[in-house]
Amino acid sequence: MARLNQIGIALSSERDLDKLLSTILSEARKFTSAEAGTLYSVEGDKLRFLVTQNDALDQLDGRGAYPISTPGQSMPLSRESMAGYVALTGEVINLPDVYAIPPDRPYRFNSEYDRLDGYHSQSMLMVPMTEPDGTILGVLQLINALDGAGQVVPFESRWEGLVMSLASQAAVAIRNVRLTDELKAAYLDTVLRLSVAAEYKDHDTANHIRRMAQYSAVIAEELGLDAQQVETLRCAAPMHDVGKIGVPETILQKPGKLTEQEYDEMKRHTEMGASIFEGSDAPVLRMSGTIALTHHEKYDGTGYPRGLRGAEIPIEGQIAALADVFDALSTARCYKPAFPVEKCLEILRESAGSHFNPEVVEAFIRRLHDILAIRERYASAQALR
């Protein structure tokens, strides 16, 4: 019980869903000495495979998982399958031999997985992952309990209550992670929409916000920033030009070259943007202010508004600067056509050491495949949907 309590505490603090699910299944297997197991989630009229683990297959060829039930694949939610029956009824299934299911049971064992893997399932314990209100989020399946000699034995009934308790804690933890992810997604969507609203007068640049934010995250990841920094940057980067809300429309939409006076007015958007976030305690808004202020600084000190040089420029500003320029180069604007990718890369390389930090340029180029996938994904987006 002490171990179960420790697991519950660990699950409640985990926010990475993949790690959470792997931990749930691993701990359930340790409790019961199960050789293998699977976690399923209920999604509409289907059961989706979330995690599969199998020590026997792992020792055999390093796979450690059913190829037919790789994460993301699903099967129909039906009482005729064992997992489907548990998900629909909330009942526990504990069988000493799945190849000898009594004929009066409504479910049957699908031996196809065993056949494809050269594996033999025998004893099996399946429990629902149930929330306190009775909602069943999924099914925890354990396969082949092993005794001290490594022989397959039935799952002892005394383990059912503990596994059920673990599965219920897991259901709550999964719900918490999903709610956190939903809140994060809603927050980012709000940020993106407000950023578009701030740039609404500038029709040429409003659509690049999603791309620029995703480019920034990829570069940051390649440079080795931790996951929290990458996520904060992804949320903060869209607000790099929020200060344009204070720039006259005639300047934003001017198709020709700006006069010196107009250019000075345009440059003020960096400081106006920073002032919007000044005094905030929220990490993402503090970073937003830093990016707004520094994304037009240049590595050699010739940028604006403060002429910062090299490491004086915060790394998030350096990253956002490159992401912003690449998107400006590679898409059509009112004053220029879109440049081919090869031309864009040539300009970035030539600007390494002057406009951009060479390390940031190299990180961008190493992840070019991902950058171009993002560009393609958002190529035709005319609005945030």
N, C-alpha and C positions, 0 to 999 in steps of 0.2 A: 504493500500500500504506500510505503514511503517512496518507493521508486516510481509508482504511478503518479504520485503528487509532484515529484520532481519533473516528470515528463510533461505533466499539465502546465507547470510554470514555464517550461521551455517552449512549449507549443504556443502559449499565449503571447510570448514576446517575439516570436518569429514572424517576419513580414515578407520573406521571400517564399512564395507559394511552392515553388519546386522543391526547395530545401525542406519546407514544412511537410510536404507529402512524403518525401523520401524518409524523413525522420519518423513519421507516423507508422509507415509500413515496417521499417527496420525495427522499431521498438516492439511492435506487436509480434514480430517474428522471434525476437529475443525472448519475450515472455513465454512463448509456446514452443520454442525450438523448431520453428517451421522452416522448411528448406526453401520455400518459395512463397510468393504472394502477389496480389494485385489490388490496386485501388481503382474503383470506378466512381464516376460522378453521374448523377441523374441530370440530364439536360433534355427537357421536353419529353419526347417519346423515345429517347435513346439513352443508352449507357455508354459513356465515353471512358476509354482507358486513360488513366492519369499516370500511374506508375506501375511498373512490373519489375520484380526482382526474383532471381532464381540462382541459388548458389551452385546447383548441379550443372546447369548450362554454363555458368560463368567459369567453372573449373574445366569444363569440357573444351570450350572454344573461345572464352572471353566475351561472349555476348551478354550474358546475365539478364536477358529479357526475351520474351516471346517476340519473334519478328512479326507475327500476325497481329499482335496486340500492342504495337508501338504507340506511345502517347499521341493522342490526337485522333486515333481511329475509334470507331464506335460500333455498337451493335444494337438491334432493336430492343426496346424495353418490353419484355414479355414474361409472363408467368411460366412459360415453358422452359426458359433458361434458369439456371440456379441463381445467378446474380440478379436477374430480373425479378424472380419470385421474392427474394429478400428485399429488394428495393420497393416493390409494390405492396408487400404485406407487413414489412417490419419484423418478420420472424427470423429466428436464427436457424441456420442449417449446419448440422454437425454430423458428418458421415465418416464411418471407418473405411469405406471403399466406394468411391464414386462410380465404379464399374458394376456395383451390385445395389443400385438404388431400387427399393421396393416398387413394384409396378403400380401401387395405388397412389404414389406421389405424383403431383401435377407437373413436376419439372424433370428434366433429363440432363445428363452430363454430355457436353459436346466434346468428343474425343479428338476432334480435328486438330486442336492445338497440340495435343500430345503427338499425334501422328506426324505433323509437320516438323516437330522439334526432336523426335526420337526420345521423348521424355515420357515418364509414367506417373501420372497423378494417382494418388490412392486416398489417403485421408484428407478431409477438407473441412474447414470451418469458415463460415461466411456470416458476417453480422452487418446490420444496417448502421450507417453513420447518421445518427438522429440528433437534431437540435432539441433544446428544451421544450419547444412548442409542438414537438412531434413531427416536424418536417424532416423527411429523409433526403439528405444531400447526396448520399452515395452508398457504396458497399465496400467493406474491407474483407478480402478473401485471403485465407491462409491455406497453404498446401503442404502436405506431407510433414507431419510432426515426426521428429526423430528422437530415438532414445539414446542412451549413453554410448551404445555401440554403433550408432549411425543407421539403425534399422527404422523403417517407417512404422509408426504406431498410430492408433487413433488419438485425436485431440481429447484430452481429459475434459470432462464437463465442468470441472472446477475453474477452468480458464475462461469459460464463456462470459462470466460476469465481468472479469477484469478486461477482457478484450472489448466487450460492449462499452465499458466505462471509458476506455481509451478512445474507441471510435466516436463516442459522444463528445469527448473533449476535442477530438480532432474536427468534428463537424462545427463546433463553435469557433475554433481557431480558423478554419477555412472561411467561415462566414465573415469573421473579423477582417481577414486579409482581403477578401473580395470587396467588402465595404470600403476598406482603405483605398483599394485600387479604383473603385468607382468614384470616391471623393477626389482622388488625385486626378482622374480623367476629367471630372467635371471642373475642377480647378483650372487645369491646363486649357480646357475648352473655353472657359470664361476669359482667361488671360489672352488667348488667341483672338477672341472676338473683340475684346476691349482694345487690343493692339490694332486690329483692323479698323475699329471705329476711330482711333486716334489718327490713323493714316488715310482715312476715307477720302480726303481731298486729293490724295496722291494715288491716282488709279494705277499707275505703272508699278508701284512698289508694294501695294497692299497684298497681292497674291503670293509674295515670296516669303511671307512670315513662317509658314509651316516648314518650307524647305530649309530656310536658314536655321531654324531651331533644331531640326534633325541633323543638319550638317554639323552644327556646333557640338551636339552630343556625340556624334561619331568621332570627331577630332579629339574631343576631351577623353573619350574612352581609349583611343589609340595612344594618347600621351600619358596614360596611366593614372588619370584622376580616379578617385574611388567612386563607387556606385552612387553614393549620395550626392557628391559633387556633380557628377554627370547629370543626374536627374534634376538637380537645382538649376544647372545651366540650361537644360532643355526647357525648363519653365520660364527662366529669366530672359533668355535670348530674344524671344518674340517682342519684348518691350524695348529693344535697342533704339528704335526711332520714335518712341512715344512723344518725344519733345517736338516732333513736327506738327503737333496739334497747335503750336503757337506760331508756325510759319505761314505767311500769306499764301493763299491758293495760287495766285499769279506766279509766284516763284516756284512752287512745287510742280506746276504743270507747264512751265515754260519749255517749249521744245528746243530752243536754241541755247547758246552759251549764256551763263549768268554774268551780269556785270559784277564788278568788284564789290559794290555796295550790296547787291543781291546775294552774292556768295557769303559775305560777312553775316547777312541776316540768316542765311541757311545754316551756317556753322553754329549759330546760337542754339540749335535744337539739341545739341549734346548737353549743354548746361541746363537748359529748360527741362530736359528729360530727367537728369539727375536730381533736380530740385523737387520733382514730383515724388520721388521715393525717399527724400531726405528725412531722417528721423525715425524710419520704420525699424522695428525690431525683428521682423520676419526675414529669415535668411534669403528667401527667394527675392524679396523686394530690395534687400540691401544689394544683392548681386545685380538685380535689374538696374539699380542706380549706377553701379560701377560700370556695367556694360554700356549704358546710355552715355555716360561721360567719356569713356575711353575707346570706343570702337572706331574712332577716326584718328586715334594716335598712330604714329608710324614708328617702326623699330629703330630708325635712324634719328628720331627726334624732330622730324619735320612735319609731324601731324598737328592736329588741333583737338581740344582747345588749349592744352597746357604744354605742348611740346615735350611730352614724356619720351624717354629713350630706353630701349632694351628692357631690362628687368623692372624698370620703373612702371612699366605698363602691366597691370594685373593680367594674369594668364587668361582669365575669362574674357577680358577685353581683346586680347590678341587673337583668341579663337574666334570670337564673334566677328572681328574685323575681316578675317580671311573668309569665313562663311558668307558674310554679307557681300564682299567683293566678288567672290565666285558666282554667286547667284545673280548679281548685277551684270556681270560679264556674259553669263550663259543664257540670259533671257532678254527678250526685246524690251526696250524702254522707249518712251516718247522721243528720246533724243538719239537712239542708236538701235541697230538690229542686234539679234542674238549672235554672239560669237560661237564658232565651233568649239567643242571641248578641247581639241588640240591647241587652239589659239589661246584659250583660257589658261591651260596648263603652262604654256610658254610664258605668258604674262606673269603667272604666279612664281614660276622659277626665276625669272628675271628680277622679280621684286623681292626675292628672299634676301634678307640682310639689309634692305632699305625700307620697304613698306612693311614687310612681314618678318617675323621670327623664323629663321630657316628650319628650326625643329618643327614648328607648326606646319610649315609647307610640306615637309617630308611626311609628317603624320597624315596629312590630308591625302597626299599622293598614294601612300601605302593602303589607304582605305577607299581608293577611287571607285572600286566596284560597288561598295555600299553607297557612296555618294551618288553615283549615277542611277542606282536603283531608286533612291529617294527622289531624285530629279524626275525620273520617269513616273513614279507613283503620283507625284503632285503636279505633273506637267500641265494638265488641263483644268486644274482646280480654279474656278472663277470665284468661289466663295467658300467660306468655312461651313461645312455641313456636319 
